[in-house]
Amino acid sequence: MGLREDKKQAAWQEIRGAAWRLFAERGFDAVSVEEIAGAAGVSRSTFFNYFRTKEAAVVDPAPRVVRRLDDLLAEQPVEREAWEALTAVLVGLTRADREDMVVRRRMVADSPELQRGAHELGEQLAAQLVAWMTTRLPHDPLGAALVVELSLAATRTAWAAWPEDAGVDAYLALLQDCLSRARPAADGRGRPEAH
């Protein structure tokens, strides 16, 4: 990354860090955007340059995680079976986000607004994965959508089963187990065409 990107990343981290400290002290609902901006030493408009809403300061993934997702999608060999590719992407994305997952999960669990924000972000991820899988499997767009939805159902199941006091490694184990158990339902769907 260049100097400009480094500065943007540092500003994002500073604003998000200020927001998370205030949320931890007083709760999400009791903190305003103006207070977050003040704690981070930036203006209200600068806050909105980095986060579209107050909820985004909790649910949005870090820029490094967004970049890692792009890399994971690009790294999957075209000939790799769809379920294997999705498993690699979802497990890799979890590993990239592991620093923030436990704290974010705790905050989201306590706020209906954050739950809605997390759901919207999940819908965006689903759309991105379906678009990616459809380019890999242009002959079977229904199969592409189906394997993505099955993989995300496995992810949601793992998330719901993740014990509150367990760390990210426990979630990763649950995720891999759920993806493995869901695989038979995806068999025969989303297979690359022979060339």
matplotlib code that plots the C-alpha trace (Angstrom):
import matplotlib.pyplot as plt

x = [0.0, 1.1, 1.4, -2.1, -3.6, -1.7, -3.1, -6.6, -6.2, -4.8, -7.7, -10.3, -8.7, -8.6, -12.3, -13.4, -11.2, -12.8, -16.3, -15.6, -14.2, -17.3, -19.7, -17.9, -18.2, -21.7, -23.5, -24.2, -27.4, -26.0, -23.2, -23.6, -21.6, -20.5, -19.1, -17.2, -15.8, -14.7, -13.0, -11.2, -10.2, -12.0, -15.1, -18.5, -18.1, -14.8, -16.6, -19.0, -16.1, -15.2, -18.5, -21.9, -23.7, -22.9, -23.8, -21.1, -18.4, -19.2, -20.3, -18.1, -15.1, -11.6, -10.1, -7.5, -10.4, -12.0, -8.7, -8.3, -11.7, -10.8, -7.6, -9.3, -11.8, -9.0, -6.8, -9.4, -8.4, -11.1, -10.9, -11.5, -15.0, -17.4, -17.8, -14.1, -13.6, -16.4, -15.0, -11.5, -13.0, -15.2, -12.6, -9.9, -12.3, -12.9, -9.1, -8.6, -11.3, -10.4, -9.0, -12.4, -14.9, -15.5, -15.9, -18.1, -20.3, -20.8, -21.8, -24.1, -25.9, -26.9, -28.4, -31.3, -29.9, -26.5, -28.3, -30.0, -26.7, -25.0, -27.8, -27.5, -23.7, -24.4, -26.7, -24.0, -21.5, -24.0, -24.6, -20.8, -20.3, -23.1, -21.8, -18.3, -19.6, -21.8, -18.7, -17.0, -20.1, -21.8, -23.5, -25.3, -26.4, -29.0, -26.3, -24.0, -26.6, -27.6, -24.1, -23.5, -26.7, -26.0, -22.5, -23.9, -26.6, -23.7, -22.0, -25.1, -25.5, -21.9, -22.4, -25.5, -23.8, -20.7, -20.6, -20.4, -17.3, -15.4, -12.7, -12.4, -10.7, -13.9, -15.9, -13.5, -13.9, -17.7, -17.6, -15.5, -17.7, -20.9, -19.5, -18.4, -21.8, -23.6, -21.4, -23.5, -26.5, -24.2, -22.8, -23.5, -24.2, -21.7, -19.2, -16.8, -17.3, -14.6, -12.5]
y = [0.0, 3.6, 6.4, 7.7, 4.2, 3.9, 7.2, 6.2, 2.8, 4.6, 7.1, 4.3, 2.4, 5.5, 6.3, 2.7, 2.3, 5.5, 4.2, 0.8, 2.3, 4.5, 1.7, -0.5, 2.2, 3.4, 1.1, 1.6, 3.5, 6.1, 7.2, 9.8, 10.1, 13.6, 12.0, 9.4, 12.0, 14.1, 11.2, 10.4, 14.0, 14.3, 16.2, 14.6, 14.8, 13.0, 10.2, 9.8, 9.7, 6.4, 5.0, 5.4, 5.0, 4.6, 0.9, 0.6, 1.5, -1.9, -4.2, -3.1, -5.3, -3.7, -2.7, -5.4, -8.0, -6.6, -6.8, -10.4, -11.4, -10.0, -12.0, -15.2, -14.9, -14.3, -17.1, -20.0, -22.1, -22.2, -26.0, -26.2, -27.7, -25.0, -26.2, -26.5, -23.0, -21.6, -23.4, -21.9, -18.4, -18.6, -20.1, -17.7, -14.7, -15.8, -16.1, -12.6, -11.1, -13.1, -10.0, -8.3, -11.2, -11.7, -8.1, -7.4, -10.4, -9.2, -5.7, -7.0, -9.4, -6.4, -4.2, -4.7, -1.9, -3.7, -7.0, -5.3, -3.8, -7.2, -8.8, -6.2, -6.8, -10.5, -9.9, -7.9, -10.7, -13.2, -11.1, -10.8, -14.5, -15.4, -13.0, -14.5, -18.1, -17.3, -16.1, -19.5, -21.5, -19.5, -22.7, -23.2, -19.9, -21.7, -24.2, -21.2, -19.5, -22.7, -23.7, -20.1, -20.2, -23.6, -22.5, -19.4, -21.4, -23.6, -20.4, -19.1, -22.4, -22.4, -18.8, -19.7, -22.7, -20.8, -20.7, -17.2, -17.8, -19.6, -18.0, -17.8, -21.2, -22.8, -20.9, -22.0, -25.6, -25.3, -23.6, -26.3, -29.0, -27.3, -26.8, -30.5, -31.7, -29.5, -30.6, -33.7, -31.3, -29.4, -32.4, -32.4, -28.7, -26.1, -28.4, -26.9, -27.9, -30.2, -28.5]
z = [0.0, -0.7, 1.9, 1.0, 1.6, 4.9, 6.1, 5.2, 7.0, 10.1, 10.1, 9.7, 12.6, 14.8, 14.2, 14.7, 17.8, 19.3, 18.5, 20.0, 23.2, 23.6, 22.9, 25.5, 28.1, 27.5, 25.1, 21.4, 21.7, 24.1, 21.8, 19.0, 15.8, 17.0, 20.2, 18.2, 15.9, 18.8, 20.5, 17.3, 16.8, 13.4, 12.1, 11.7, 7.9, 8.2, 10.1, 7.2, 4.8, 6.4, 7.7, 6.1, 9.5, 13.2, 12.8, 10.1, 12.7, 14.3, 11.5, 8.6, 8.1, 8.3, 5.0, 5.3, 5.6, 2.5, 0.6, 1.9, 0.6, -2.9, -2.8, -1.6, -4.5, -7.0, -5.7, -6.2, -9.2, -11.9, -11.9, -8.1, -7.2, -6.1, -2.5, -2.0, -3.3, -1.1, 2.0, 1.3, 1.0, 4.1, 6.3, 5.0, 5.6, 9.2, 9.8, 8.3, 10.6, 13.8, 15.6, 15.7, 15.7, 19.5, 20.3, 17.3, 18.1, 21.7, 20.5, 17.8, 20.2, 22.4, 19.7, 17.3, 15.1, 14.8, 14.1, 11.2, 10.0, 10.3, 8.3, 5.5, 5.4, 5.1, 2.2, 0.5, 1.0, -0.4, -3.5, -4.0, -3.6, -6.0, -8.6, -8.3, -8.4, -11.5, -13.4, -12.5, -13.5, -16.3, -17.5, -14.2, -12.5, -10.4, -9.1, -8.4, -6.3, -4.6, -3.4, -2.1, -0.2, 1.3, 2.3, 4.0, 5.8, 7.2, 8.3, 10.1, 11.8, 13.0, 14.2, 16.2, 17.8, 18.8, 22.6, 24.0, 26.0, 23.3, 21.1, 17.4, 17.1, 18.4, 15.8, 13.0, 14.1, 14.1, 10.7, 9.1, 10.7, 9.4, 5.9, 5.8, 6.9, 4.3, 1.5, 0.5, -0.2, -2.7, -4.4, -8.1, -8.1, -9.3, -10.8, -13.3, -16.9, -18.4, -21.0]

ax = plt.figure().add_subplot(projection="3d")
ax.plot(x, y, z, "-o")
ax.set_aspect("equal")
plt.show()
